[in-house]
Amino acid sequence: MHLIISDGVRERFPELRVAVVSVWDVDVEAGDGLDSLRDEVTRWVHSTYDLDSLKDAHPFRAYRDFFWTLGIDPTKIRPASEALIRRVLRGKSIPRINPLVDAYNLASIKTGVPLAAFDLDKLRGRLVMRFAGEGEEFLGIGMKKPVRLKGGELVISDEEKLVAIYPYRDSEQAKITSETRNVLIVSCGVPGVEKERLVKAAETAVNYVTRFCGGTAGEIIIV
């Protein structure tokens, strides 16, 4: 499964890149030893960042600037990696969703790159990053009913549905559950974030996911 960036998005954001990688035959509910990594990452965050300077550190400033460009206020809707780190710095625990999601969230914290993951078996046809049309419906994870988009939002869609509002909200229809066996991981880039960091984030996510949930990873592809 690959992701294509539309011509319109390329024209507006020529520096935008993403890294994608598939992992097959995972056991989402495994997770033995994950608590030790969670504790290790928590200690690392406290030794590396502080709340006052976090927003201006690289790469978080690049994601914040991109959010503003899209008309999203990053003080209200934060980039996922920054939000997770801020949570840790405030003394809160890292969220526990399921072992696979928890594993790639830890990779997001370690690399500063927001990561998304989709159930490959719930995707239909190719994925395209594009601008939304007016009135398209999106059902985000945890939403009780879909919202209608105004048009112009940056989204990822398959041939049937929207699977993400990029780069901060994934869809209910393609989310990772205990039944998931095959996963597509997306390392979400923005202008100003180097592709080497995106690859590192994808590599770290694959490392953590396969370490705790098993599976076999494919090649990391830069789009």
Residue pairs with C-beta under 8 A, 6 or more apart in sequence:
1 20
1 22
1 120
1 123
1 126
1 127
1 184
2 20
2 126
2 127
2 221
2 223
3 18
3 20
3 126
3 127
3 128
3 129
3 156
3 186
3 223
4 126
4 127
4 128
4 129
4 223
5 16
5 18
5 128
5 129
5 223
6 128
6 129
6 130
6 131
8 130
8 131
9 16
9 129
9 130
9 131
9 154
10 16
13 190
13 191
15 191
15 192
16 189
16 190
16 191
17 189
17 193
17 195
17 198
17 222
17 223
18 129
18 186
18 187
18 188
18 189
18 198
18 222
18 223
19 186
19 187
19 189
19 195
19 198
19 199
19 201
19 202
19 220
19 221
19 222
19 223
20 184
20 185
20 186
20 187
20 202
20 220
20 221
20 223
21 184
21 185
21 187
21 202
21 205
21 206
21 217
21 218
21 219
21 220
21 221
22 120
22 182
22 183
22 184
22 185
22 217
22 218
23 182
23 183
23 185
23 206
23 209
23 210
23 215
23 216
23 217
23 218
24 120
24 181
24 182
24 183
24 215
24 216
24 217
24 218
25 181
25 182
25 214
25 215
25 216
26 100
26 180
26 181
26 182
26 183
26 209
26 210
26 213
26 214
26 215
27 213
27 214
27 215
28 98
28 99
28 100
28 176
28 177
28 178
28 179
28 180
28 213
29 98
29 99
29 178
30 99
30 212
30 213
30 214
31 98
31 99
31 100
31 102
31 103
31 212
31 213
32 212
33 211
33 212
34 99
34 102
34 103
34 212
37 103
37 106
37 208
37 212
38 94
38 102
38 106
41 88
41 94
41 106
41 109
41 110
42 88
42 94
44 110
45 85
45 88
45 89
45 109
46 88
46 89
49 57
49 85
49 89
50 89
51 86
51 89
51 90
54 60
54 82
54 85
54 86
54 89
55 61
55 64
55 82
57 112
58 112
59 112
59 113
59 192
59 193
59 197
60 79
60 81
60 82
60 112
61 192
62 190
62 191
62 192
62 193
63 74
63 79
63 81
63 82
63 114
63 167
63 190
63 193
64 74
64 79
64 82
65 190
65 191
65 192
66 167
66 190
66 191
66 192
67 73
67 74
67 77
67 79
67 168
68 74
70 153
70 154
72 168
74 82
77 168
78 86
79 114
79 167
79 168
80 105
80 108
80 114
80 115
80 167
80 168
81 108
81 109
81 111
81 112
81 113
81 114
81 115
82 112
84 94
84 95
84 105
84 108
84 109
85 109
85 112
87 93
87 94
87 95
88 94
88 109
94 102
94 105
94 106
94 109
95 102
95 105
96 102
97 105
97 176
98 176
98 177
98 178
99 212
99 213
100 117
100 176
100 180
100 183
100 209
100 212
100 213
101 117
101 176
103 205
103 208
103 209
103 211
103 212
103 213
104 115
104 117
104 185
104 205
104 208
104 209
105 115
106 208
107 115
107 201
107 204
107 205
107 207
107 208
107 209
108 114
108 115
108 201
108 205
110 204
111 197
111 200
111 201
111 204
112 197
112 201
113 187
113 188
113 189
113 193
113 197
113 198
113 200
113 201
114 167
114 168
114 188
115 185
115 186
115 187
115 188
115 201
115 202
115 205
116 164
116 167
116 170
116 185
116 186
116 188
117 170
117 176
117 183
117 184
117 185
117 186
117 205
118 163
118 164
118 170
118 174
118 175
118 176
118 183
118 184
118 186
119 174
119 175
119 176
119 177
119 180
119 182
119 183
120 182
120 183
120 184
121 180
121 181
121 182
122 173
122 174
123 158
123 163
123 174
123 184
124 158
124 159
124 160
124 161
125 158
125 159
125 160
126 158
126 159
127 156
127 157
127 158
127 163
127 184
128 156
128 157
128 158
129 154
129 155
129 156
129 166
130 154
130 155
130 156
130 157
131 151
131 152
131 153
131 154
131 155
132 138
132 149
132 151
132 152
132 153
132 154
132 155
132 162
132 165
133 149
133 151
134 149
134 150
134 151
135 148
135 149
135 151
136 148
136 149
136 151
136 155
136 162
137 146
137 147
137 148
137 149
137 162
138 146
138 147
138 149
138 155
138 162
138 165
138 169
138 171
139 145
139 146
139 147
139 171
139 172
139 173
140 147
140 165
140 169
140 170
140 171
140 172
141 169
141 170
141 171
141 172
141 175
142 172
143 172
149 155
149 165
153 165
154 165
154 166
154 167
155 162
155 164
155 165
155 166
156 162
156 163
156 164
156 166
156 186
157 163
158 174
161 171
161 173
161 174
162 171
163 170
163 171
163 173
163 174
164 170
164 171
164 186
166 188
167 188
167 190
176 183
183 209
183 215
185 202
185 205
185 206
185 209
187 198
187 199
187 201
187 202
187 205
188 198
189 195
189 197
189 198
195 222
198 222
199 220
199 222
202 220
203 220
206 217
206 220
209 215
209 217
210 216
210 217
